[in-house]
Amino acid sequence: MSHVLLIDDDPLLRDAMQALLTDCGHAVTVAADGLEGLHAAMHRTPDAIVSDVNMPLVDGREMVRILKSLPELWDVPILLMSGAIRSTAVPVVAMLRKPVDPANLVALLDRMTGAKPAAAFDGHAHAADVAGELAAAPGGSAGARCAANVRAHAYARMIRRGVELMRQQKNRLDVIREAGADPRDAQVLYDSLVKNVLTLVGQCGVVRCG
């Protein structure tokens, strides 16, 4: 049985897809937005992720960028779904057009969770290219590649901490809104945290030891 993380802010669609995937033999964890999806994936590494693109708090593409910056999630295949976007620059196995064909979704998940060829992931190919360049450069030894890997892990720790701060600030926002107070300053801080995390993602070099 494979563990699938399903992320969508539409509760009716999310429930229907969860029932479909459960009936097909997958263990399914659900999340209602990109921030919940990040937390769920970091808490328990799934075998595959299926996510909507347009979601509150953190959209699907931002979520993928963050997930693929974390070493423990490098090899997790991801499917994105959208009713409007046909392609994406982030490293996913496929972009599915909503409404999603259930048979196609199940077939893709079966292939993804049965065998995960690294060539399917643009991000992995890039990591391999970078490692090759390091090896070919003067002094580009395995030690140099591992030094780059240590830097990647250091960035990953900061990114995980940033995501946790985002969750804490989102909870503060909920409390402020429930109290009927003005949430604008809290929203600005949340948006700043998201921006800082994405900046870290852009700066980190994902290079694995070889």
N, C-alpha and C positions, 0 to 999 in steps of 0.2 A: 504494500500500500504506500503510495507516495503522498507527501504533504504539500498541498497547494495553498498559497496565500492569494486570496481573492480580494481585490480592492476596488470599490465602486461606491459613489455617493448616492446612487439611486437605490433605495432599500428594496423596492419590488424586484428590480433586475438582479440585485445582489442575492436576494433570497432564492430566486428562480435558478440562477447559475450555481449557487451553493447546492441546491437540491439535485441538479443535473450531475455535477461533479461527484457528489457523494454517492449517488446511485451508480456511477461508473467506477466506484471503488477507490476514489481519492479521499484522503482526510483533508478537510478544508478549514482553514482559518480565515475569517473575514475581517475587513477593516473598512471604515466608512469614508476615509479620505487619505491623502498622501502622507500626512503626519502620522496617523494611526498605522499606516502601512509600513513606514520606516521603523516605528517602534516594534511592530510585530516581527518584521524580518530580522531585526537586530536581537530580539529576545529569543527567537527560535528560527534557525536557518531553514527555509523551506526548500523543497526539491524544485519548485517552479513558482513563478509569480504571474498572475493575470491581473491587469490593472486598466482602469479607465484612464484617459488622458486629462480631460477637463474636470478638475476637482478643486474644492476649496483648500485653503491653508498651504498645501504643496501640491502642484499639479503632477501628472504622471511623468512628464519628461524630467522635471527637476528631481523627482523622487528617484528615477533611474540613475541620473548622474550621481546622486549621493550614494545610492546602494552600491554602484560599481566602483566607488572609491574605497570600499571597505573590503579588506582581503578575504574575510570569511564568506563574502557574497560574490566574489569574482566569477565563480563558475555557475551561479544560479541563473538559469534561462528565464527570460521575461517576455511575455506577450502583452502588448498594449492594444487597447480598443478605443475607437473614436467614431462618432457619427459624422465628423467633419474633416478631421486630419487624415490624409492618406499616407503620409510618410513622415519619418522623424529622423533626426541626426543622432539620436542616442542609440547605444548598442542593445538592440532587442532582437529576438528571433523573428518576430513578425509584427506587423501592424494590421489588426483586424478591423474591418468596417462594421459599425453597428447598423442595424441589428445583426449580431453575430450568429452565423450558422452553427448550431449546437454540434452537429456531426464533425464539422471542420475543427472546432475548438477541441473536442475530445480527442480527435486523431492527432492534432498537433501536440497536445499535452502528453499523450501516450508516447510519442516519439521523443519529446523533450525529457521526460522523466526516465525513459528507458536507456537512452544514449545521448550524451551531451558533447557533440563534436566541437572542439574549440574553434574550428574555422567558422562556425556560425556566428561568432561574436566579434563584432568589429573592434570592441575595446580590447579583447584578448589579442587580436592580431596586432594592434598598435603596441600593446605591452611587449609582445615578442619582438617587434621591430626595434623598440627602444633597447631591449636587452641585447639584441644583436649588435646594435651600434655601439653599446658600451663594451661588448666583448672585442669588437674590431678596433676600437680606439686604443691609443697608447695607454698601457696600464689598465685596460678594460678586462680585468680578471673576474673570476667568480666572486672574489672579495668585493670588487667594485659594485657588482650587481647586487650583492647582499647589502652593501651600504645604502644603495638606492632603495632597497626593499625596507630597510630600517626606517628611512625617511618616510616611506609610504605608510608604514605602520604608525609612526608618530603623528602624521596628518590624520590617519584614521581615528586615533584616540581623540584628537581635537574635534573632529567631525561628529563623533558619537556624543561628545559633551555638548556640542552645539545643538544637536537634535534634542537632547534632553532639556536644554534651556528653552528651546522652542516649545516643547510640550508643557513645561512649567508656565511659560508666558501665555500659552493658549488657555490653560486652566484659569489663569488670572483674568483673562479676557472674558471667559464665561461667567465668572463671579461678578465682574463689573457690569456686564450686560444684564445679568439676573437682578442686580441691585438697582437697575435703572439709571446708573451713572454714565458719564460720558466716556466711551472707550477709546477715543481717538489717540491719546498719548500711548496707551497700552498697545494699540494696533501698530503705531509707528515703531515701537520697540520690537514687536513681533516681526514686522517686515524687515527691520534691520538685522535681526538674528538670522532670518532666512537668507538675506543677502550675504552675511558674513560666512555662513556655512557653504553657500554656493561658491564664494570666493576661495575658500579653502579647497573645495573640490577641484576648482580650476588650477590651483597651484600645486596640488599633490601629484607626484609621478608614480603611477601604478606599475612597478617593475618587480617581477618575482625573482627570487633566488633560483639559480639553476645549477 
